[in-house]
Amino acid sequence: MSHWDADVIVVGAGVAGSSAALLLGQEGYRVLLLDRATFPRHKTCGEGIMPEGVAILAS
């Protein structure tokens, strides 16, 4: 068994989970992002991101 030190655990690395993990990390939190799928995966997602969200992810 492995051990990780994290302030926040985000379950699900889709658009919402990845965005939450990114923003929390930028605020200084130690984030553990978990997903049951292996990456890269062949799942199209993100086509519904609004321009404001794209700007946040790009920063």
PDB file of N, CA, C and O in Angstrom, chain B, residues numbered from 101:
ATOM      1  N   MET B 101       0.849  -1.176   0.000  1.00  0.00           N
ATOM      2  CA  MET B 101       0.000   0.000   0.000  1.00  0.00           C
ATOM      3  C   MET B 101       0.894   1.238   0.000  1.00  0.00           C
ATOM      4  O   MET B 101       1.922   1.275   0.675  1.00  0.00           O
ATOM      5  N   SER B 102       0.497   2.223  -0.746  1.00  0.00           N
ATOM      6  CA  SER B 102       1.233   3.482  -0.820  1.00  0.00           C
ATOM      7  C   SER B 102       0.629   4.500   0.137  1.00  0.00           C
ATOM      8  O   SER B 102      -0.511   4.362   0.581  1.00  0.00           O
ATOM      9  N   HIS B 103       1.415   5.518   0.444  1.00  0.00           N
ATOM     10  CA  HIS B 103       0.960   6.580   1.342  1.00  0.00           C
ATOM     11  C   HIS B 103       1.199   7.922   0.668  1.00  0.00           C
ATOM     12  O   HIS B 103       2.293   8.193   0.174  1.00  0.00           O
ATOM     13  N   TRP B 104       0.173   8.755   0.652  1.00  0.00           N
ATOM     14  CA  TRP B 104       0.289  10.096   0.090  1.00  0.00           C
ATOM     15  C   TRP B 104      -0.152  11.109   1.134  1.00  0.00           C
ATOM     16  O   TRP B 104      -1.086  10.859   1.896  1.00  0.00           O
ATOM     17  N   ASP B 105       0.515  12.239   1.166  1.00  0.00           N
ATOM     18  CA  ASP B 105       0.083  13.358   1.994  1.00  0.00           C
ATOM     19  C   ASP B 105      -0.655  14.328   1.099  1.00  0.00           C
ATOM     20  O   ASP B 105      -0.089  14.844   0.135  1.00  0.00           O
ATOM     21  N   ALA B 106      -1.910  14.578   1.408  1.00  0.00           N
ATOM     22  CA  ALA B 106      -2.707  15.503   0.601  1.00  0.00           C
ATOM     23  C   ALA B 106      -3.657  16.255   1.513  1.00  0.00           C
ATOM     24  O   ALA B 106      -4.147  15.720   2.508  1.00  0.00           O
ATOM     25  N   ASP B 107      -3.906  17.503   1.157  1.00  0.00           N
ATOM     26  CA  ASP B 107      -4.914  18.288   1.858  1.00  0.00           C
ATOM     27  C   ASP B 107      -6.302  17.972   1.324  1.00  0.00           C
ATOM     28  O   ASP B 107      -7.289  18.003   2.059  1.00  0.00           O
ATOM     29  N   VAL B 108      -6.362  17.665   0.025  1.00  0.00           N
ATOM     30  CA  VAL B 108      -7.634  17.442  -0.662  1.00  0.00           C
ATOM     31  C   VAL B 108      -7.488  16.239  -1.582  1.00  0.00           C
ATOM     32  O   VAL B 108      -6.475  16.097  -2.266  1.00  0.00           O
ATOM     33  N   ILE B 109      -8.493  15.376  -1.602  1.00  0.00           N
ATOM     34  CA  ILE B 109      -8.559  14.286  -2.567  1.00  0.00           C
ATOM     35  C   ILE B 109      -9.726  14.568  -3.494  1.00  0.00           C
ATOM     36  O   ILE B 109     -10.860  14.730  -3.042  1.00  0.00           O
ATOM     37  N   VAL B 110      -9.451  14.626  -4.788  1.00  0.00           N
ATOM     38  CA  VAL B 110     -10.488  14.840  -5.794  1.00  0.00           C
ATOM     39  C   VAL B 110     -10.678  13.511  -6.514  1.00  0.00           C
ATOM     40  O   VAL B 110      -9.726  12.958  -7.064  1.00  0.00           O
ATOM     41  N   VAL B 111     -11.903  13.002  -6.509  1.00  0.00           N
ATOM     42  CA  VAL B 111     -12.211  11.729  -7.158  1.00  0.00           C
ATOM     43  C   VAL B 111     -12.901  12.018  -8.476  1.00  0.00           C
ATOM     44  O   VAL B 111     -13.985  12.601  -8.509  1.00  0.00           O
ATOM     45  N   GLY B 112     -12.265  11.605  -9.565  1.00  0.00           N
ATOM     46  CA  GLY B 112     -12.792  11.824 -10.905  1.00  0.00           C
ATOM     47  C   GLY B 112     -11.972  12.878 -11.619  1.00  0.00           C
ATOM     48  O   GLY B 112     -11.934  14.035 -11.201  1.00  0.00           O
ATOM     49  N   ALA B 113     -11.312  12.475 -12.701  1.00  0.00           N
ATOM     50  CA  ALA B 113     -10.418  13.380 -13.422  1.00  0.00           C
ATOM     51  C   ALA B 113     -11.020  13.851 -14.739  1.00  0.00           C
ATOM     52  O   ALA B 113     -10.311  14.061 -15.724  1.00  0.00           O
ATOM     53  N   GLY B 114     -12.337  14.014 -14.740  1.00  0.00           N
ATOM     54  CA  GLY B 114     -12.981  14.611 -15.903  1.00  0.00           C
ATOM     55  C   GLY B 114     -12.770  16.116 -15.876  1.00  0.00           C
ATOM     56  O   GLY B 114     -11.880  16.620 -15.189  1.00  0.00           O
ATOM     57  N   VAL B 115     -13.585  16.814 -16.619  1.00  0.00           N
ATOM     58  CA  VAL B 115     -13.435  18.271 -16.699  1.00  0.00           C
ATOM     59  C   VAL B 115     -13.590  18.918 -15.325  1.00  0.00           C
ATOM     60  O   VAL B 115     -12.759  19.738 -14.933  1.00  0.00           O
ATOM     61  N   ALA B 116     -14.629  18.564 -14.600  1.00  0.00           N
ATOM     62  CA  ALA B 116     -14.884  19.198 -13.300  1.00  0.00           C
ATOM     63  C   ALA B 116     -13.809  18.843 -12.282  1.00  0.00           C
ATOM     64  O   ALA B 116     -13.286  19.724 -11.600  1.00  0.00           O
ATOM     65  N   GLY B 117     -13.475  17.562 -12.173  1.00  0.00           N
ATOM     66  CA  GLY B 117     -12.474  17.145 -11.202  1.00  0.00           C
ATOM     67  C   GLY B 117     -11.095  17.699 -11.498  1.00  0.00           C
ATOM     68  O   GLY B 117     -10.391  18.142 -10.590  1.00  0.00           O
ATOM     69  N   SER B 118     -10.703  17.676 -12.767  1.00  0.00           N
ATOM     70  CA  SER B 118      -9.398  18.216 -13.151  1.00  0.00           C
ATOM     71  C   SER B 118      -9.330  19.714 -12.902  1.00  0.00           C
ATOM     72  O   SER B 118      -8.309  20.229 -12.447  1.00  0.00           O
ATOM     73  N   SER B 119     -10.420  20.411 -13.201  1.00  0.00           N
ATOM     74  CA  SER B 119     -10.461  21.859 -12.964  1.00  0.00           C
ATOM     75  C   SER B 119     -10.372  22.162 -11.475  1.00  0.00           C
ATOM     76  O   SER B 119      -9.646  23.065 -11.060  1.00  0.00           O
ATOM     77  N   ALA B 120     -11.112  21.405 -10.678  1.00  0.00           N
ATOM     78  CA  ALA B 120     -11.070  21.611  -9.231  1.00  0.00           C
ATOM     79  C   ALA B 120      -9.665  21.348  -8.694  1.00  0.00           C
ATOM     80  O   ALA B 120      -9.154  22.120  -7.883  1.00  0.00           O
ATOM     81  N   ALA B 121      -9.044  20.265  -9.142  1.00  0.00           N
ATOM     82  CA  ALA B 121      -7.691  19.938  -8.687  1.00  0.00           C
ATOM     83  C   ALA B 121      -6.695  21.021  -9.093  1.00  0.00           C
ATOM     84  O   ALA B 121      -5.828  21.396  -8.304  1.00  0.00           O
ATOM     85  N   LEU B 122      -6.817  21.516 -10.306  1.00  0.00           N
ATOM     86  CA  LEU B 122      -5.930  22.575 -10.791  1.00  0.00           C
ATOM     87  C   LEU B 122      -6.067  23.837  -9.946  1.00  0.00           C
ATOM     88  O   LEU B 122      -5.069  24.405  -9.502  1.00  0.00           O
ATOM     89  N   LEU B 123      -7.297  24.272  -9.728  1.00  0.00           N
ATOM     90  CA  LEU B 123      -7.520  25.504  -8.973  1.00  0.00           C
ATOM     91  C   LEU B 123      -7.082  25.362  -7.518  1.00  0.00           C
ATOM     92  O   LEU B 123      -6.500  26.285  -6.950  1.00  0.00           O
ATOM     93  N   LEU B 124      -7.360  24.210  -6.918  1.00  0.00           N
ATOM     94  CA  LEU B 124      -6.921  23.987  -5.538  1.00  0.00           C
ATOM     95  C   LEU B 124      -5.397  23.968  -5.442  1.00  0.00           C
ATOM     96  O   LEU B 124      -4.826  24.513  -4.498  1.00  0.00           O
ATOM     97  N   GLY B 125      -4.745  23.346  -6.411  1.00  0.00           N
ATOM     98  CA  GLY B 125      -3.288  23.330  -6.436  1.00  0.00           C
ATOM     99  C   GLY B 125      -2.706  24.718  -6.573  1.00  0.00           C
ATOM    100  O   GLY B 125      -1.697  25.038  -5.946  1.00  0.00           O
ATOM    101  N   GLN B 126      -3.336  25.544  -7.390  1.00  0.00           N
ATOM    102  CA  GLN B 126      -2.871  26.919  -7.563  1.00  0.00           C
ATOM    103  C   GLN B 126      -3.042  27.738  -6.289  1.00  0.00           C
ATOM    104  O   GLN B 126      -2.339  28.729  -6.085  1.00  0.00           O
ATOM    105  N   GLU B 127      -3.967  27.330  -5.437  1.00  0.00           N
ATOM    106  CA  GLU B 127      -4.169  28.010  -4.158  1.00  0.00           C
ATOM    107  C   GLU B 127      -3.247  27.471  -3.068  1.00  0.00           C
ATOM    108  O   GLU B 127      -3.305  27.927  -1.926  1.00  0.00           O
ATOM    109  N   GLY B 128      -2.406  26.513  -3.407  1.00  0.00           N
ATOM    110  CA  GLY B 128      -1.431  26.012  -2.448  1.00  0.00           C
ATOM    111  C   GLY B 128      -1.795  24.719  -1.749  1.00  0.00           C
ATOM    112  O   GLY B 128      -1.031  24.238  -0.912  1.00  0.00           O
ATOM    113  N   TYR B 129      -2.940  24.145  -2.070  1.00  0.00           N
ATOM    114  CA  TYR B 129      -3.324  22.875  -1.471  1.00  0.00           C
ATOM    115  C   TYR B 129      -2.541  21.738  -2.112  1.00  0.00           C
ATOM    116  O   TYR B 129      -2.225  21.781  -3.301  1.00  0.00           O
ATOM    117  N   ARG B 130      -2.231  20.723  -1.314  1.00  0.00           N
ATOM    118  CA  ARG B 130      -1.631  19.499  -1.850  1.00  0.00           C
ATOM    119  C   ARG B 130      -2.792  18.616  -2.282  1.00  0.00           C
ATOM    120  O   ARG B 130      -3.588  18.177  -1.452  1.00  0.00           O
ATOM    121  N   VAL B 131      -2.887  18.356  -3.584  1.00  0.00           N
ATOM    122  CA  VAL B 131      -4.058  17.697  -4.159  1.00  0.00           C
ATOM    123  C   VAL B 131      -3.684  16.320  -4.679  1.00  0.00           C
ATOM    124  O   VAL B 131      -2.666  16.151  -5.349  1.00  0.00           O
ATOM    125  N   LEU B 132      -4.521  15.337  -4.362  1.00  0.00           N
ATOM    126  CA  LEU B 132      -4.418  14.004  -4.940  1.00  0.00           C
ATOM    127  C   LEU B 132      -5.628  13.823  -5.843  1.00  0.00           C
ATOM    128  O   LEU B 132      -6.764  13.842  -5.369  1.00  0.00           O
ATOM    129  N   LEU B 133      -5.397  13.647  -7.135  1.00  0.00           N
ATOM    130  CA  LEU B 133      -6.463  13.483  -8.125  1.00  0.00           C
ATOM    131  C   LEU B 133      -6.534  12.016  -8.507  1.00  0.00           C
ATOM    132  O   LEU B 133      -5.561  11.457  -9.013  1.00  0.00           O
ATOM    133  N   LEU B 134      -7.680  11.386  -8.267  1.00  0.00           N
ATOM    134  CA  LEU B 134      -7.866   9.961  -8.539  1.00  0.00           C
ATOM    135  C   LEU B 134      -8.915   9.754  -9.618  1.00  0.00           C
ATOM    136  O   LEU B 134      -9.910  10.476  -9.682  1.00  0.00           O
ATOM    137  N   ASP B 135      -8.680   8.761 -10.465  1.00  0.00           N
ATOM    138  CA  ASP B 135      -9.665   8.363 -11.463  1.00  0.00           C
ATOM    139  C   ASP B 135      -9.496   6.873 -11.701  1.00  0.00           C
ATOM    140  O   ASP B 135      -8.376   6.364 -11.659  1.00  0.00           O
ATOM    141  N   ARG B 136     -10.571   6.181 -11.945  1.00  0.00           N
ATOM    142  CA  ARG B 136     -10.478   4.738 -12.139  1.00  0.00           C
ATOM    143  C   ARG B 136      -9.964   4.366 -13.524  1.00  0.00           C
ATOM    144  O   ARG B 136      -9.519   3.237 -13.734  1.00  0.00           O
ATOM    145  N   ALA B 137     -10.019   5.293 -14.465  1.00  0.00           N
ATOM    146  CA  ALA B 137      -9.565   5.028 -15.830  1.00  0.00           C
ATOM    147  C   ALA B 137      -8.066   5.268 -15.947  1.00  0.00           C
ATOM    148  O   ALA B 137      -7.479   6.020 -15.169  1.00  0.00           O
ATOM    149  N   THR B 138      -7.462   4.621 -16.924  1.00  0.00           N
ATOM    150  CA  THR B 138      -6.063   4.896 -17.229  1.00  0.00           C
ATOM    151  C   THR B 138      -6.005   6.053 -18.216  1.00  0.00           C
ATOM    152  O   THR B 138      -6.960   6.293 -18.955  1.00  0.00           O
ATOM    153  N   PHE B 139      -4.904   6.757 -18.229  1.00  0.00           N
ATOM    154  CA  PHE B 139      -4.759   7.915 -19.107  1.00  0.00           C
ATOM    155  C   PHE B 139      -3.568   7.713 -20.026  1.00  0.00           C
ATOM    156  O   PHE B 139      -2.602   7.074 -19.609  1.00  0.00           O
ATOM    157  N   PRO B 140      -3.579   8.212 -21.234  1.00  0.00           N
ATOM    158  CA  PRO B 140      -4.726   8.912 -21.823  1.00  0.00           C
ATOM    159  C   PRO B 140      -5.842   7.930 -22.137  1.00  0.00           C
ATOM    160  O   PRO B 140      -5.591   6.753 -22.396  1.00  0.00           O
ATOM    161  N   ARG B 141      -7.049   8.411 -22.112  1.00  0.00           N
ATOM    162  CA  ARG B 141      -8.193   7.560 -22.431  1.00  0.00           C
ATOM    163  C   ARG B 141      -8.905   8.123 -23.646  1.00  0.00           C
ATOM    164  O   ARG B 141      -8.754   9.296 -23.985  1.00  0.00           O
ATOM    165  N   HIS B 142      -9.659   7.293 -24.275  1.00  0.00           N
ATOM    166  CA  HIS B 142     -10.356   7.680 -25.503  1.00  0.00           C
ATOM    167  C   HIS B 142     -11.777   8.121 -25.168  1.00  0.00           C
ATOM    168  O   HIS B 142     -12.748   7.481 -25.573  1.00  0.00           O
ATOM    169  N   LYS B 143     -11.886   9.199 -24.440  1.00  0.00           N
ATOM    170  CA  LYS B 143     -13.178   9.751 -24.058  1.00  0.00           C
ATOM    171  C   LYS B 143     -13.172  11.224 -24.423  1.00  0.00           C
ATOM    172  O   LYS B 143     -12.333  11.992 -23.952  1.00  0.00           O
ATOM    173  N   THR B 144     -14.101  11.601 -25.253  1.00  0.00           N
ATOM    174  CA  THR B 144     -14.198  13.002 -25.625  1.00  0.00           C
ATOM    175  C   THR B 144     -14.925  13.751 -24.525  1.00  0.00           C
ATOM    176  O   THR B 144     -16.045  13.394 -24.159  1.00  0.00           O
ATOM    177  N   CYS B 145     -14.302  14.771 -24.007  1.00  0.00           N
ATOM    178  CA  CYS B 145     -14.955  15.626 -23.036  1.00  0.00           C
ATOM    179  C   CYS B 145     -14.299  16.991 -23.101  1.00  0.00           C
ATOM    180  O   CYS B 145     -13.173  17.128 -23.578  1.00  0.00           O
ATOM    181  N   GLY B 146     -14.987  17.966 -22.633  1.00  0.00           N
ATOM    182  CA  GLY B 146     -14.459  19.313 -22.648  1.00  0.00           C
ATOM    183  C   GLY B 146     -15.047  20.181 -23.735  1.00  0.00           C
ATOM    184  O   GLY B 146     -14.751  21.373 -23.813  1.00  0.00           O
ATOM    185  N   GLU B 147     -15.882  19.591 -24.579  1.00  0.00           N
ATOM    186  CA  GLU B 147     -16.462  20.402 -25.642  1.00  0.00           C
ATOM    187  C   GLU B 147     -17.471  21.407 -25.124  1.00  0.00           C
ATOM    188  O   GLU B 147     -17.893  22.301 -25.858  1.00  0.00           O
ATOM    189  N   GLY B 148     -17.860  21.270 -23.871  1.00  0.00           N
ATOM    190  CA  GLY B 148     -18.828  22.193 -23.305  1.00  0.00           C
ATOM    191  C   GLY B 148     -18.213  23.253 -22.409  1.00  0.00           C
ATOM    192  O   GLY B 148     -18.940  23.932 -21.683  1.00  0.00           O
ATOM    193  N   ILE B 149     -16.909  23.417 -22.436  1.00  0.00           N
ATOM    194  CA  ILE B 149     -16.261  24.409 -21.580  1.00  0.00           C
ATOM    195  C   ILE B 149     -16.506  25.803 -22.147  1.00  0.00           C
ATOM    196  O   ILE B 149     -16.278  26.062 -23.329  1.00  0.00           O
ATOM    197  N   MET B 150     -16.967  26.675 -21.291  1.00  0.00           N
ATOM    198  CA  MET B 150     -17.217  28.054 -21.693  1.00  0.00           C
ATOM    199  C   MET B 150     -15.888  28.799 -21.834  1.00  0.00           C
ATOM    200  O   MET B 150     -14.888  28.381 -21.250  1.00  0.00           O
ATOM    201  N   PRO B 151     -15.857  29.889 -22.594  1.00  0.00           N
ATOM    202  CA  PRO B 151     -14.609  30.644 -22.786  1.00  0.00           C
ATOM    203  C   PRO B 151     -13.933  31.061 -21.481  1.00  0.00           C
ATOM    204  O   PRO B 151     -12.705  31.074 -21.399  1.00  0.00           O
ATOM    205  N   GLU B 152     -14.719  31.399 -20.468  1.00  0.00           N
ATOM    206  CA  GLU B 152     -14.135  31.777 -19.180  1.00  0.00           C
ATOM    207  C   GLU B 152     -13.370  30.601 -18.574  1.00  0.00           C
ATOM    208  O   GLU B 152     -12.307  30.781 -17.980  1.00  0.00           O
ATOM    209  N   GLY B 153     -13.919  29.404 -18.728  1.00  0.00           N
ATOM    210  CA  GLY B 153     -13.249  28.214 -18.217  1.00  0.00           C
ATOM    211  C   GLY B 153     -11.962  27.915 -18.957  1.00  0.00           C
ATOM    212  O   GLY B 153     -10.972  27.507 -18.349  1.00  0.00           O
ATOM    213  N   VAL B 154     -11.970  28.116 -20.265  1.00  0.00           N
ATOM    214  CA  VAL B 154     -10.759  27.921 -21.062  1.00  0.00           C
ATOM    215  C   VAL B 154      -9.670  28.885 -20.601  1.00  0.00           C
ATOM    216  O   VAL B 154      -8.505  28.501 -20.492  1.00  0.00           O
ATOM    217  N   ALA B 155     -10.042  30.124 -20.333  1.00  0.00           N
ATOM    218  CA  ALA B 155      -9.067  31.118 -19.871  1.00  0.00           C
ATOM    219  C   ALA B 155      -8.472  30.716 -18.525  1.00  0.00           C
ATOM    220  O   ALA B 155      -7.271  30.878 -18.309  1.00  0.00           O
ATOM    221  N   ILE B 156      -9.294  30.195 -17.623  1.00  0.00           N
ATOM    222  CA  ILE B 156      -8.799  29.761 -16.312  1.00  0.00           C
ATOM    223  C   ILE B 156      -7.840  28.597 -16.473  1.00  0.00           C
ATOM    224  O   ILE B 156      -6.773  28.584 -15.860  1.00  0.00           O
ATOM    225  N   LEU B 157      -8.208  27.614 -17.293  1.00  0.00           N
ATOM    226  CA  LEU B 157      -7.344  26.460 -17.493  1.00  0.00           C
ATOM    227  C   LEU B 157      -6.039  26.842 -18.182  1.00  0.00           C
ATOM    228  O   LEU B 157      -5.005  26.224 -17.932  1.00  0.00           O
ATOM    229  N   ALA B 158      -6.075  27.847 -19.041  1.00  0.00           N
ATOM    230  CA  ALA B 158      -4.873  28.277 -19.755  1.00  0.00           C
ATOM    231  C   ALA B 158      -3.910  29.049 -18.858  1.00  0.00           C
ATOM    232  O   ALA B 158      -2.716  29.124 -19.148  1.00  0.00           O
ATOM    233  N   SER B 159      -4.428  29.626 -17.762  1.00  0.00           N
ATOM    234  CA  SER B 159      -3.565  30.455 -16.900  1.00  0.00           C
ATOM    235  C   SER B 159      -2.704  29.626 -15.968  1.00  0.00           C
ATOM    236  O   SER B 159      -1.930  30.179 -15.186  1.00  0.00           O
TER     237      SER B 159
END
